[in-house]
Amino acid sequence: MQAPNHIFSKQQWRELHSLLNELDDKQSLWLSGYLAATAIESTATENSTNLNIPLIAFGTETNNCKQLAYLFRDLCRKSGINVDVSDLSYIKPRALYKRDHFVVITSTHGDGAPPEPITPFYEALFSNDAPKLNNIKFSVLALGDSSYEKFCATGIQIDHRLEELGGHRFLPRQDCDVDYEESAKKWMASLLTLLPRSSKNASDKLHLNLPITPSECNKSNPVTLEVLSNLNLSSKSRKDPIHHLELAIGSNTISVEPGDAVGVYVANPPELVAALLDATGLSAEHPVTLDGHALQLVEALREHRDLTIPSLALLEYWSNLTNDTELTTIANSTKPDQRRYLRTIQVSDLIIKQPAHPDPQSLINTLRPLQPRLYDVSNSLSAIDDEIHLTVKMYRYPFGKRREEGIASRFLLELQPGDSITIYPHQNTRFHLPKDNTTPVILFAEGTGIAPYRAFIQKLSTLEQAPQCWLLFKEQHFEEDFLYQIDIQRAHINNVITHIDTVFYGDSCEATLHSIALKNEQRLMSWIDKGAHLYFCGKRATLEHCESQLKRHYDFCLGEGKWTSLSKSKRIHRNLY
């Protein structure tokens, strides 16, 4: 049978034909019925769109917004409100004119950037060709982190842009900090009274419990694993050492693919907790309540509250408690001024500089929640199925006239074999290997950005015929910082990695990742022409500069916009931090 090129691409047809050849009669019959049912459902969805069913759309990097979107969908349906849910990355602005109500739930990534997956929607919405949306009613829930200067920037920008295009804001935007649950809950409750109901058979009393705890392992339902080993991969004299951690999965069921991450629940250093208790004169054993659970103050401070970044609530509470003139002036200033001030101090600075004796429960209520940190998984479960491997670099940063250590990296690097660690899987589907196992891959890594590539290499080693793989890696010194050198060289010998190029800038190497790639221009252009996927993982500044130089050269050779077309076709994958 010839491939119907007007429907399927050649690659899609090869994959489809290969799958069909593997199916027996029973499986083929089931698949035909499934496709027929899907077609009916798709038609129904198209028809429902014409009925102006409200659309809930989310943009996310960590899945918090996705979880909120589906939670709100369930609440709407219980209220008799029929809604659709979609990832913003699948939406084109011109399709929004079919909707009466458009509900956006989005986070802000990094220093004010939109979540990477929704970049096409974001760019189209802000382009000069964006359609007028005069008939649409919209509301935005923006998630962010007030410790960043561009707090909730993406949500704010989308909110303003929808208004510029003629949309009508039927509920004011809600900006949420990292402790977003209560704010999101109130926003949802207000929306439920404003969206059109399609059914009268709905519950009038809804319990907005966040989050809903599912049965599978995820952020709301993490698992505790045992630490098997914690090895220093770099020189003992290095100020920011890099460690390799191995965790035993045991009887737990954890689903992660190469390119995915795990969220790690960390704890504050004991001496930081002790310093705050001493400054406040509070007893470590004093009982407090957190999310409806009773526990001791010391446990709440060590495991559940952020003792680094102060919140606006803490600023207001501490100014009232101390009656300090400077704090009172700042607390009465504008929110942007307050945030600017809070970026110059840490929790310990505020409490120790102006000591007071707070109410333990009030103190806990005004501190930010201690957030889990995401770390890329550095092994493939198809090769090592009973362990999770992580690659962690000690994070040190200047703060005022001193240097601080990252809470999460310090916690992880101090773990010992036999210790316990609580994690949950985090899918990162936009950073997975191509579905077609014959597609070449070009991997750019800086530092710990090598972690997911180690998982890639392990996965590729299990294939009968691995695709072409080109690894370009940057670190400090060849002798001390060639992370996973034995694994990489073994993969090269076994033809799992076709080419390896390295940059060790501490050895006076003047090369860069992009200069090495362009030095091998013929290979680069040939592989891209064959359909290669390009991956960038590691330090944001380094990899963004690398990509910008490659884009400049590629567009110069083939025409303006060609690199962007690669990105739009989902052949460029980024995992930057």
N, C-alpha and C positions, 0 to 999 in steps of 0.2 A: 504494500500500500504506500502511495506517495504522501509525503507530509503536506497538509493543507497550509501552505505558507501564509495565506491571508488571515489565518486564525492563530497558528502557533509559530514561534520562532524555531529555528533548526535545533537549538539546544533543548527547548521545551519538548519538541517532538521526539528527540532521541530519548529523553528521560521518560516520556509517556510510553513510548513503544517498548522500552526496556521493562518497565513495570508491567505492562499488559501481558508481555510474554511470560512473566513469572506467575501470573494468576491462574488458579484452577477454575473450573466451571462455576462452582459455588461462589467463589470470591468475585468473579466477573459479574454474576447475576446480582450480588449484593451491591457492587459498585454502581451498576447501571441504575438500580433503584435509588441509591443514595444521590446520584447526580440528578435524577429526575426530581427528587424531593427538594434538592437544593435549588433547582431552577424555579420550582413553584414558590419557594421561600423568597428567592431573589425577586421574582415578579411581584410578590406581595409587598416586599420592602419598597420597591419602586412605586407601587401604587400608594403605599402608606405615606411616602414622601409627598405625593401630590395632595395628601390630606393634611399637610402642614403639621406633622407630628414633631414636637420639640426635639432638637438634637443636642445631646450632651457630648462634648468633644474634649479630649484631654491631650496635654503635651507633657512628656515626662522623661526623665533620665533614670530615676530610681524606683519608678512604679507607684509612688505615693499618690500622684494625681490619678493614675489608672484605678487604683483601689477606691479612691473617693468617687470617681465617676460611676463605677459599677455599684457602689453602695447607694449612691443617689438614685441610680436607675431603679434599684430594688425598692427604695422608699417611695419613688414616684408610682410604681406599679401597685404598691399596697394602698396608695391614695387614689387609685383609679385614673392615674395619668399615664398614658401610653407614650413612651419615649424611645428614641434610638440612641445608641452609644457608638462613638467612633474615635479612633486615634486621629489627631489633627494631621498626622503625616499622610493620611489617605484622603484628605479633604482638599478640594479646589475651591477657592473663594467664589468663583462664578456659580457654583452649585448651591450656594447659600440662599439665593433669591427664592428658592422653593420653600424655604422654611419661614415660619412665623416667629419661632423662638429658638435662639441659639445660646446655649450655656457652655461657657469655656472654663475649664479647670487646667491651669498650667503652672509649671514651676519656672524658675530662672536658673540657668546653668552658669557656673563659674562667675565671672565678674560682669554680669548683665547680659549674657548671651542667651538666646532661646535654646531649649533642649535640642540637641543635634538632630534627632529624627524628624522634627517638625520644621526644619529649615526651609524646605520647599514651600510649605504653606505660608510661613512667615514672610519669605521674600516675595511671594506672589501677592500677599495681602498689602505689602508696602510698595509694590511696584506702581508705576504710573498707569499701568493697564488694569489695575484692580477695578472690579465692577462696582457700580453704585448698589447699595444695600438699603434702599429707602424703606422697605417694608419690614425689615427684620427687627425683632425685639431681642435684646441680648443682655447677658449679665456675666461677669467674670469673677472667678475665684482665683487669686494669685498666691502661689506659695513661694516663699523666699527665706532668706536668712538675714536678719537685721545687722549682723556683724559685717556684711558686705555693703559697700557704698551704694551700689545700684540695687537696692532692696526691691524685690518683686518687679524688676524692670520689664520682663517680658509680658507679664499680665497687665501692667500699666500701659505699655505700648499698644498691645492688642486692643485693650479697652478704648483708648483714645482713637485708634485707627478705625475701629468699627463705627464710632460716632462720626468721624470725619467722612466716612463713606455713606452716611445718611442713616445709619442704624439708630434705634431708640433704646436707651438704657432703661429697662423696666425694673431693675434692682441695682443699686449702687455696687460698685466693685468692692470685694472684701479682700484685703491684703492680710496674709497670714505669715507669722514667723514660724520657727521650727516646731513650736508647740501649737500646731495648727488645729488640733481636734475641736476645741471649744468654739473657735471662730468659724470653722467649717460647718459645725453643727448648727449654729445660729443662722448662718447664710442659707443652708439647705432648708431649715424650717421656714424661713421667709419665702423662699422660692416655691415651696409646696403650696402656699396660699395664693400664688400668682399664676402658676401654669394652668392651662385649660385641662379640665378633667374629662376623660372619655368614658368613665364608668361611675355609676352611683354606688356600686357595691364595693366600698372601700372602708378601711378602718379609719375612724376619726382620731384614734390615739396611736401615735407611732413612737417607738422608742429609738432615738437616734444614738445608738451605742457605737462608739468608734474605739478601735476597729473591730470588725466582726472576726471572730476567731475561727478560721476554717480548719478542717481536719488535716490537710496536707501541711508539710513543713514549709513555712514562709516567714515573713517578718513578724507576723502576729503569733506565729506558732513555731519558734525556733527550736533547735536541738542542741544538746550539750555533748561535746566530743572530748576525748582525751588527747592530750598532746603527746605524741610519740617521740619527737625530736625537735630541736631548735638549733640549727647549725649556722655559724657565721661564714658566709660565702666570700667575704672580702678580708682585707688586711686588718689585723687586730689594732693597728695604729690609726686606721681610718676614723675620722670624726663622725661620719654618718654611715656606720656599718650597714651591710645588707645581709639579712638572715633568711634562711630557708626553713619553714615550719612544716611538719607533717602531723596530720590529725587523723585519728582512727575513727572511721565511720561507724564501726561496730554493727549493731542491729538496726541502726537508723536507715531510712530510705531518703536519700538526697539525690535530686536530679539536677545535674549541671553538665553543660556541654563546653568544649573548649571555646573560650571567649567569654564565658559567663564569669560571675564573681560571687563571693559570699559576703553577706553583711556580718560584721563582727561586733558583738556587744562587749565594750571595754569597761575598765574601771579607773578611777582617779588614783594617783599615787597616795599611799597612806600618809606621807609627811604633809601633803597639801591639805588633806582632810584634817589632820591633827592641828595644823596651823590655823585653820578657820575656826575650829572648836576652841582653841586657846584664845583667839582674838575676841570671840563672842561670849566666852565663859559658859558655853552650853555643855550639857552632859551628853556623852556619846550614846548613852543608853536611853535617852529621852524618847518616848514613843511618838511617832508621827504617822499620818495616814497618807498613802500615795495610791491614787487610782482605786480607792476603796479598800486597800490592803494596809494592815497595820505592820509597822516595822520600826526598828531603832533608827534614830537620827543618823548615826554613823554609817549604817548600811545605805540609807537614802542618799547621803552625800557621796559615798564612795562609788556606788553602782548606778545611780539613777539621775543625778543632777550634774549639769555642766558647771564646773568650778573655774572655768577659764573666761568665758565670754559673758559679761554681765547683760542682763535684760533691762528693758525700759521699766518693767515692773519693779525690779530690784532698785533701780535708781530712784524711783518715786518713793518706794518704801523706806529706803535708807535715808533719804533727805528728810522725810517726816520724822523718822526715828531719832536722828541726830540733831535736827534743826540747824544744820550747817549752812551758812550763808551761801557759799559757793555751790553746794549741791542743790540748794533750793532754787537758786537762780537758773541753774541748768535744767532742773526738773520742770520749771515753768517756761522754758524756751520752746522753740518749735521742734517737732519730731526730727527733722534733718539735723538740727544743731545737737539734739540729744544723742543721736546715733554717731555723729562725728566725735563727740566727747567720749562715748563708750568705746570707740575704737582705739582710744589712747590709754585705756586702763584695762585691767583684768579684775575678776571678782575679788581676789585677794587684796589688790591695791585699794579697792573701794572700802572693804571691810576693815582692813588693818590700818589704813590711813585715818579713817573716822570710826574708831571702835564704838560698839554699842552692844546692848544685850537684847537681841531680838527674840520674839516668840518663835520657838522652833518650827511650828507648823507654818507660820507666815513666811519664814525664811525659805522653807522648802517650796512654798507656793509661788514665790517670786523668782526662783532660779529656773533657768532654762533646762529642758530635759537633756540628758546626756545621749547624744545620737550615736547609733551604730555606724561603723565605717565600712566602706566597701573595699575589698581587696580581690584582685583577679586571681582565679584559680590557675595554678601552674602545672596541673597534671590532667590527663584525660582519663576518665573512668573506664574507657574502653581498653586502656592499657594497664592501669592500676585502679582496680575497682573497689578497694576497701580503705582508701585513704583520700584525704583532701590535702593538697599542698599549696602553700602560700609563700610569696616572696615579699619581704617587708624591709623597707629602708628607714632607718632612724631619721626622723624629721626634726631639724633644729632651725629656729628662725629668730631673727632679731626683733626685739620688742622694747622700744625706748632705748635705754642704755644697757640693756641686758639681753641675754640670749635665752630662749625658752625651748623646751623639748615638747614635741607633739605627744598628747596624751595617749593616743591609740598606738603609735609606733613604740613608745616606751613600754606600754603594757604588754604588747606582743613580744618584744625582744627580751623581756624579763621572764617570760614563761619558761617553765622547766618540764621535762618529761614527767608525766603523771598528773600534771595540772589539768584543769578543765577549762574549756572555752565554749561559749554559746554563740552559735552562728545560724544563719538562714541562707538559702540559695537565692541569688539574684540573676534573673535572665538578662542577657544582653544580646538579643538576637541579631542586632545590627552589626555585631562584631564576630559572627560565626563564620566558619569556612564556607566556601561556595557549595551549593548542593550538588553541583556537577563535579565529581571527583577528578575529572580531567582538566579542570580549569587551573592555569598557573596562578601562583600567589607570590606577591612581592611584599616582604615584611620589613618595615622600618621600626627600629626599637631604640629607645634611649633609657639607660639604667634599668629600673625594675619593669620597664615596658616589655622586657624579654619574657615576663612571666606567662602571659597567655600564649606566646609563641612556643614555649616549651610544651604546653598542652596541645597546640596545633601539631607540633612535630610528632608527639606521641600518637596522636590520632592518625596522622598520615602514615606512620610506620605500621599500622595495622591493616592498611589497604594492600591489596594484591599488586596494584600498580599506582604508586604515588605520583601526583602531578608535579610539574616543575615548581621548585620552591627556591626563592632567592631571599636570603636573610642579610640585612644590613643593620649592624649593631654598634652603638656608641656608649663608651664608658671611660673611666679615668685611666687605669693602667692595665696593660696586657698581663703582667705577671700576677697581679693581685685582684683584678676586678673583671676578669673574663667570666661572667656569670654562666654557670651550667656549661662550662667549656667541654667537659668530657661528653655530656649528652649531645651537644651540638656537633662536635667532631665525629662522634660515632654515627650520628644521623647523616653526616656528609659522606662518610666512608660507605654507608649502606645506600647511598643515592636517594635518601629521603629529602635531604637538602641538596639542591643542585649547585648553588653558588653561595659562598659566605664572604662578606666584606665587613671589615671592622674599622672603627675609629677610636683610638685611645688618646684623648686630648691631653692627658697628663704626661704622655711620653713625647711631647712636643710635636705631635702630629698636626699638620696644618689642614688636613682633609676634613670634610664635613660629610654628613650623610647624603645630602643632595649632590655634592661635588663628585662623590664616588658613583652615585647612580648615573650622573650625566657623563662621567668618564666612560661608562659602559652604555652609552646612548643607544647603540645599535641593539643591544640586548633589551634595554628598557622599552624602546619603541616597538620592537618585534613582539615582546611578550604582551604588551598592552593591545597590540593589533590582534593577538590571538585570543583576546578576551580576559587577560589577567585581571585579578582583583588586587588592589593595593591597600595595605593596612599600615596605620600610624598609631603607635602606642608609646606613651611615656610622658615626659615633661612637656606641657602645653607650648611654652615659648619655643622650645627647640623644634618640635615637630610641626608646628604651624609655620615656622620659617622655612623648614625643609619643604613642606608641601607648596608654599607660595613660590619658591624658586623652581620647583618642578612644573608647577602650573604655568609660570611665566614662559619657560622653555617650550613646554608642550603646545601652548597656544600660539607661540611664535612660529613653531614649525607647521602646525596643522590648521591654525585659524582661531580667532578669538571665540571663546566659549566652549571649546572642545573639552577642556578639563572639567568644566562645569557639567557637561553632558555625561561624563564618566560618573560624576557624583550622583547625578539625577537617576542614572541607570543602576545605582546602588553597587557600583564597583569600587568605590572608595570608602573605607571603613576607618573610623577614628575612635580612639579610646585615650583621651588626653586628660591630664590632671595637673 
